[in-house]
Each structure stands twice: as structure tokens, then as C-alpha cells.
Amino acid sequence: MNRLLLLLLLDGCTWTVQGATFRTKEADTAFDRTVEAVNAHCNGARFVNPDAQIVTSHWRVFHSRDGAFLVRCQVSLVKAADELGAEVRVAVTIKQCPLVDLAELDALGDSDTCQVAFSMPTEVANAQQDAVRKVEYDVRR
């Protein structure tokens, strides 16, 4: 079982996210719990696909002196036909944007204006770690 790992980079003030994977035993209701968890802890569900068992959140913005960081969660469930439960994968996407008008975050996050980021300020990392832990807590059972 992997948990969200936040690794301190050499400069001492920037973190990176690797992701989280866990299993749930109650696969029949896990997708509904996933939608509720993303709504509650990841800035609301933007894309919900019950057939593919994927939920993607809206972008959430964090402002810093280096620009804006956009963060969103994607939670997917993979059920094995011959197994009880399902594997749940939580992925976090981070983009760094220049200081621009952030009125429409989803459009900005989907544009080429922002670049995928592999590290983020500590306060962003802490918020994401907390969100992923809460999603895991709500979906795991």
C-alpha cells in the first residue's frame, strides 16, 4: 500500500507529490463515496464517469510569489472481476501559472498558459496531503 509521499527537495522549501494507492473492500459503493469525497475535499467534482470509474476535481488555486499553482485530484477505481474490493488510485496534478487573471480556473488549467509542475511550495503540499488523506479515509472502507 502506497501513501501520499511528500519529498523534501534540496532547497528545503519545495515539495513534490508522488501519489496514493489503496484498496477498498466495499467496491459496490466505493464510486459514490469517491464522488462525495472529491466534492468535500478536492474543490468539487468537475468530471464524473461511472463507466470508467473516474472522478476529476475542479482546479484549486494557491497564490505564491512565483505565480499561481493550480492543483486538482483525480481518483480512479479499478475492480478485478475475481477479487473482492477495488484498488483506488489518487493522482494529483499540479500546474504553475504566471500571475494572470484566474477568473476561469478550469479553462486556465486546461490551456497551455500553465506548465505542469513537479514541485510546489510547502503550503500547497500540506493542503494536498491533507486532501488526499481525507479522500482515502472516506473511500477506504
Beta strands, then each sheet from edge to edge (+ up, - down):
strand 1: 6-8
strand 2: 14-17
strand 3: 20-24
strand 4: 45-49
strand 5: 54-57
strand 6: 60-64
strand 7: 67-79
strand 8: 86-97
strand 9: 115-116
strand 10: 120-121
sheet 1: 1+ 2- 10+
sheet 2: 3+ 8- 7+ 5- 4+
sheet 3: 3+ 8- 9+
sheet 4: 3+ 8- 7+ 6-
end
